[in-house]
Amino acid sequence: MSPEISSPALLTLPLELREIIWFLVLRLDSPYWPAPYMPSPFIASVNGPKTNSEYGHHWGTEEMTRLLRTNRQIYHEASKVLYEQFTFSFGYSCHIRPFLNQITHPSRLAIRTISLFYIFSLGHSPTDLTFEERRRRNTAAHVQTVKDFTHMAASLPGLRRVSIAIDFVGPVVDAVEQDWLVESAVALARPFRHVEICGIRPPTEGFRAGTQRAAIYLEAKRRVEDMER
């Protein structure tokens, strides 16, 4: 009679195999690799800001965090996979500080990739607001966002990649306004100038920008690349 062969216990597998398992459990079957639901209003995903009809502005599910609550060893191993391998995306900068306050210091050190989103509100038509009115409308939010981004950059020393999606709601009137928008976009990236990869992009993949918007994205991208050098 051949001796009975027992299956290896999960925690006796090599760490490299366990980390692959933790990643697959956290990812589930979604093509977007969503990170677990957490109780503050931030979105976590790999492919940038997403929405989820069942959980509103939360991306991911509470059920996925059960892995982190299994035991202490799995918590530490799976948390490392979560924070190092997933992209954390924020639709609004006001969600950054609550998120940072609720995660542990080791988790902040482990985060490698974030995706951010910002909207410039330019009015409904070229005659709706003057340039100064449009600039004043955006100044307070822009200043606060730069402060929030600066706080995030200082709190996440392990960051390796930052993607900032920018949208312009309303018409871009002239070259003066275009220059202002380029400089404002670059200012959003400036807190992350120490990060290996920092880029500015349109709000969605495949987004078709008009001539003026395309010029803004291209010039802002060029300036951010020069800033990194």
N, C-alpha and C positions, 0 to 999 in steps of 0.2 A: 504494500500500500504506500503510495507516495505521500510524503509529508504535506500537511495542509499549508497553503501559502496565504498569508494574511495580507490584506491591502495596507499600504502605508497610511498612517494617520496624517491628517492635513498638516499639522504643525511640525511633523517630522520631515516634511519635504524640504529640499534646499530653499533658502530664502529667495533666490532668483525665480523659482517656480511659484512660490507663494505670492510674490509681487505681481506676477502675470495674472494669477487667479484674482487677486484683489482688484486689479485694473479691470478685468472683464466683468466682475461682479458690479463694480461701480458704474461701468459703462452700460451695462445691460445690453439691450438690442438696438439702442438708438444710434443712428449714424452721426449724431452730433456729440457723442460722448458726454452727456450731461453729468455734472457733478451733483451730489445729493442736495436735496431741499434743505435750506437752513432758515431759521425763523426771522431773519431780517430782510428787508426789501432789496436784495441784490440778485443778479442772475449769474449762474455759473454754467459755462459751456465751453466747447472747444472752438466752435466756428463763429464766434462773435455773438452779439446780442440776439436772443431768440425770445419767443413768447410761448406760453403753454396755456391752452384754454382751461385746463382743469385747475392749474395752480396760479393763474394770473401772471404776475410779474416774476414769480419764482420759477426757475427752470430746473427740473429734476423732481424727484419725489421723496417724500419722507421715508418711504419704505427702503430706499437705497441706503439710508444712514444706519439701518439695522446692523450692517456689517461692522460699523465703527463701534457699536455698543455690545459686541459679542463678548470680548474679554480684553484685558489690558494689552496683551501682546498683539492681538489683531488690530486693536485701535492704533497703536504706535506704527505698526507696519503699513496698514491701509491708509492712515493719515498722510504718511510720507508720500505714498503713491498719489493720493488725491491732490495734495498741494503742489507737488513737483510736476505732475504730468498733465493736469487739467488747466484750461484757461478760465480765469475768473473774469466775467464781463459785467460792466456797470453801465446801466442806461442813464443814470443821473449821479452826479458827483456827491450829492447829499447822502448817498448810501454808502460811501466809502468809509467814513469814520465809524459808523455803527458796526460795519463788517469787521474792521480791524480791531475794534474793541471787544468783539465776541470771540475771536479766535486766539489761540495761545501764541506765546512768543516763538516756540519752535515752528509752528505752522506759518507764521509770518516770514520766518527765515527761509522756509522751504518753497514759497511761491515763486515760480519762474516766469509765468506768462499771464498778462492781463489784457483785456480788451475794453476800451472806453468809448463813450459816445457823447457827442455834443451837437447842439442845434443852435444856429444863428437865426433869430427871428427878424426878418427884414420887411415885414408888412405885406399887404395884399397886392399892391400895385405900385408902380414907380412914383405915383403922385400921392400915395397914401400917407407917407411920412417924409420929412426932409432927411437929408443925410445925418445931420446932427441928432435928430430925434431917433433915428434908427440906431445910431451909435450909442446914445444914452440908454435906449431900451435894453441893449445888450451888455452894457458895461458892468453893472452890479453882478449879474450872473457869471459873466466871464471872469471877473476878479475873484469871486468866490471859488469858481471851478479851478482856477490856477492854484489857489491856496490849498484846495482839497487834493489836487494832483501832487503838489509839493509835499504835503503831509504823507501821501501814499508812497511817494518815491523814497522819503526818508525812513518810512516804516518797513519797507520791503527791500532790504539790502541785497537779496538774492535774485532780484529781477533780471531776466535775460532778454525778454521780448515784450514790447508794448505796442499795441495797435490802437490808433485813435481814429474812429470813424466820425466824420464831420458832415453835417447836412446844412443846407442853406434854404430856409423856408421863406419864399418870397423872391422878388426880382433883384438882381444885382444891377445897379443903375449905371455906374460909370467907372472909369479907371481909378479914380480916387477911392471909391468905396471898395473896389477890387483890391487895391494895395492894403487898405485897412483890414480886410478880411484875411489876406495872406499873413500879415503880421500877427493878427489875433490867433490864427490857426497855429502858427509857429510858436507863439507864447504858450499854448497848451502843451506842446511837446517839450518845451525847454526844461521843465523839472526832471525829465527823464533823459537828459543828455548824456548821463554816465552809463545808460543801459546799452548793452551790445547792439540790439536791434530796436529801433523806434521808428514807427512809420505813421503817416497820415494817409487816410484812404476815404473814398466815398462811403455813404451809409450802408450800401449793400453790394454784394458781388454782382457784377453785370449791370450796375447802375449807369444809366446814360445821362451824362451831364451835358448841358449846353456849352457853347464855346467859352463863355465867360467863366462858368464854374470849372470846366476842364482846365482852363488856364490857372485858376486859383489853386486847384489840387496839385498841378504840376509844379508851380512855383513854390508852394508850401513844402511839397515833398523834397524839392531840390535844396531849399534852405535848411530843412531838418537834416538832410544827409550831410550838408556842409558843416552844420553845427556839431554833428557826431565826430567829424574828423578833427 
